[in-house]
Amino acid sequence: MKLPPGIAWLLAPRWPALAFALRTTVTSLVALAIAFLMDMDDPGWAATTVWIVAQPERGMSLAKARARILGTLTGAAVALALAATCIQTPELFLSGLAIWIGICTGIATLLRNFRAYSAVLAGYTAAMIAIGAASQPENVFDIAIARLLYVLLGILCETVATSILTPGSAARGLDRKIRLALSRVAAASSQALRGKLQPGPQMGRLVSEINALDTAAEYAAAASSEIDRHSGHIRQIITSLLIQLSAAHSTSRRIARTPLYAITHQRIARAQAEAKRLFDEIPGLLDRLADKEILSRVRTLRQSLAVDQPLTDEGKSAAATQTRFLLDRLDVILRSLEQELVHLIGLKGDVLASRGRTVHHRDVQGAWINGVRATLSVCLASFLWIASAWQDGGSFVIIVAVVCALFATRDNPVAGSLAFLKGTAVAVLPAAVATFIILPKMSGFAMLALGIGPFLFLGGLAYFSPYAGMAAAGSIFFWNMIEPENLARQTATGFFNSAISLLVSMAFASLCFHLFLPVNPARRRKRLLAAVVRDLAQPLTDPYRSTHTWARRMADRIARAGPTVVDKDPDSERPFANLLAALDLGIGGARLARIRHEQELPAASLQQLDATIRRLREMAQSPQAAVDAAAATVALLRRLAPSLPPRQAMASARALEATEEVAERLLDHPDLFDPSLKRP
């Protein structure tokens, strides 16, 4: 019997969850023991750092560890500067701190992955050190050094444990993810040839999975210099997957709209059937056969499509039009699959591909909004601290800074901050049990570890559950509440005061997301679409180099919009369809520009194609002119086709298909170029 996900993580945990929970529990206890031996003032922070840095994969742990070191050093330096210049003037001191946290939050919005985390950490580390030194400014340097030592100790323990217990996992994990993406896009291609590829949630999930390969490659490169050297191959695979998926999407849409007539060219009919079989078998082939054998099979199939004549003998019948269309789409899909396999083989070879660079969507206006919100939130929290003279006001400001900076970059910061609040609230009970029932009856570190180890292990298992966000908060603040020290022991008054202060601070921070510049999904979608429209000319300008960068940025944008479509948000369906149309437009336009650069068309066709490409570069300003130019190109190519020699006729057929595809997407999505997008 299959258990529901809500309890399966606890009653039937998988091996990765067990391994992560055991490794992180033991590592955090080792860090705590070392901190006790070094007689640190707050040894629990070393163990807390282990849980903050810990990730299921080695590359992710190493990348986050580097980010945490950089963020901690930067934050400590800023805290020292603030303490040295204005700690005697509380209003100026807290205002400067709020502005710094706002700057870090804005920068984090423009970055991604653990680079963004490093920027956030630089903000709230400064708050922790500076506010901690507010009552003892003469010790600010010692506080900063202690904070840095806690972090370095926790990172060192986690890095050593991860390196010993998960050797070589980066390459294996990345290879598995790439092959899974190839299999799923091949399955989508098979569905497309039957007209059954769904344009909404299914496409959103596939693009998100492809986009995730870029992040997986970045993390794997942090753990392996060999993967870092071959990262260019991975980015080429990502681009080819996107091109294949775009071609499959247009194929399915055309077949669903106009069912295929009988294919009159027997070789193409056989190739179509063979392509369906190949795409259905790809998952099994990737497991059983060597990559070179699969590549040979794909190339053989492509050669069977290379007919000698461009089907002009069949006139302008519907069957001939559909046959030509299918021939063109199959060639694009198979060529993309061929490139994916070539670069998959290249990952294990000595030939390096151009690395390119990591690209993603940057929302500058969103960065300003998040930065201003974080600044205002910390200013308000600081005002309440000063006005009320609350004893725990400093901790209140720190937690507000942490939550407002950490969750500002999330798609739904309110939901993220509330999950953090719930996780902390859930941790109060086990922390109270450990503090007042278990630990007082035990002496020595071994007994302490036995007493709190089970709570930590359960928290580690919960990282692999639907409650992962809550588990992260609970595992981190569990240490904050039990406050393990060499000599002192928590009192009931101190424990509950600290827990209540923590929960109130988090609740207030969540409220700030409603009070100051609340997140507006409609405006965010509009800004995203406006950025997409601005960039549409890029692959047309430089179709050989810019297409790769543009396609990966588009994948990131589609991945950002995908969750709302998967959740069946009706307001996001049309904008998401426009994003898919923009992906098809960019890839189709780049293909058209490459055909033009090959110069295999007659002079009249090249001249008309030049005019069309110029109009397509300006389609954001004048979409109708681009449609008219494309229509003129289609008419000319069709008129000249019967009189062309075979080589030019084949190039003309490819240009015709690419132009018709671009024109169709322009006509189907006029709202993509809505003038209001220019004023998001």
Secondary structure, 3 states (H helix, E strand, C coil): CCCCHHHHHHHCCCHHHHHHHHHHHHHHHHHHHHHHHCCCCCCHHHHHHHHHHCCCCHHHHHHHHHHHHHHHHHHHHHHHHHHHHHCCCHHHHHHHHHHHHHHHHHHHHHCCHHHHHHHHHHHHHHHHHHHHCCCCHHHHHHHHHHHHHHHHHHHHHHHHHHHHHCCCHHHHHHHHHHHHHHHHHHHHHHHHHCCCCCCCHHHHHHHHHHHHHHHHHHHHHHHCHHHHHCHHHHHHHHHHHHHHHHHHHHHHHHHHHCCCCCCCCHHHHHHHHHHHHHHHHHHHHHHHCCHHHHHHHHHHHHHHHCCCCCCHHHCCCHHHHHHHHHHHHHHHHHHHHHHHHHHHHHCCCCCCCCCCCCCCCCCHHHHHHHHHHHHHHHHHHHHHHHHHCCCCHHHHHHHHHHHHHHCCCCCCHHHHHHHHHHHHHHHHHHHHHHHHHHHHHCCCHHHHHHHHHHHHHHHHHHCCCCCHHHHHHHHHHHHHHHCCCCCCCCCHHHHHHHHHHHHHHHHHHHHHHHHCCCCCHHHHHHHHHHHHHHHCCHHHHCCCCHHHHHHHHHHHHHHHHHHHHHCCCHHHHHHHHHHHHHHHHHHHHHHHHHHHHHCCCCHHHHHHHHHHHHHHHCCCCCHHHHHHHHHHHHHHHHHHHHHCCHHHHHHHHHHHHHHHHHHHHHHHCHHHHCHHHHCC
